[in-house]
Amino acid sequence: MRQLLKNWFVPAPDSLVARDLRRARSPWLNAVHLLWSVWVFIIPMFDGFTWGWALGTLLSYPTFLFLYAKCCTASQQVAYRYALALVMLTFVTLPWYPSGLTYFVYGCVMLCTCRMSLRSYLLALAGLNAICLVEVWLLKYPWQAVVWMPVTTVIVGLVVNAERHADQKELELSLSQDEVRRLAALAERERIGRDLHDLLGHTLSLITLKLELSRKLFDRDSEAARREMEEAEKVARHALSEVRSAVSGIRATDLAAELAAARLMLGASAVELESGELPPSLPGEVERALSLVLREAITNIARHAQARKARVSVVVVANVLQMGIEDDGRGGIDSHGNGLSGMHERVRALGGSLAVDSPRGKGTRLSIRVPLRARLTLVGDGAEAHGQGDGWPEQERHAS
């Protein structure tokens, strides 16, 4: 029986339960709506609990639970069948079971899980309510007991339909963001592959030819063989320098790209991001560190700040880079938290400072100052031309 039930309620890929699972929500989330079925047990309070009501509940309520579960786990293409079955359960039981009106509300509301436009859904509601009103009139139900049915089904149906539509838009936005990231990663891999092919293909072929030539000349003309090997060594050293530069560029995190990713992340959280123009060029290690600081700050804003607006500014004044990240959220953050501790360490490694202003209820502002004069001087003197600050071991730089 357990296996049979499991097979019956396997969620279809486009079902309500499958959507919740894709959003890392509990598959039992839709079960909360079953609390409204308490009306099955409240309605008899007006006429009294009878053995007929008890028998009707014993026969109909398990059927209702089964049909509701199928509405949540069935594909959108067939879910309407189970929603209409709930409506039919009402029509069948109404002659002797007034609590069946509760099933009618569930059937009308669950119709919105199907693939239909809002206009078609409202027309379906109007038709079903008309049939229900005709039946209760023929059965001589008191009008006070049924006049609320059309109002309830339309209001609850519209609310649930709006929620489903918002969830669908959120899912489409998430999928588009994932696709953008995937395409960006694919384009970056293709660029790296082209760069490495262009960088190493010709150079390694040239080294191979010179080494083959030196091997052939070794017995006949050792001096010529030595010259060929020296030239191969020069080519290899030049290729090593180019590879180091290329790897530094690959590992570098572009501040503009990080800012674009921040705009995408905050946009998904309904936070408006304002940003000014970025400086035209920054030292590689500074840009990498500040990109990681920006990423951490934006992640905190999206997850914890409950902000509506955020702002990022980066300017260079008198060879000092000044970066500000602020939001209008709830503030009151701990300046010694793990995220901020990591930011402090990255900024201190650059010889800079990070100030945090986060009064409770008035947002948060991070003020970062990093001196650039020493680094720019090193670049101007050519100290970085051979890999300073690129992460290669000091011994290798001296060896090259």
Disulfide bonds with the S-S distance in Angstrom:
none
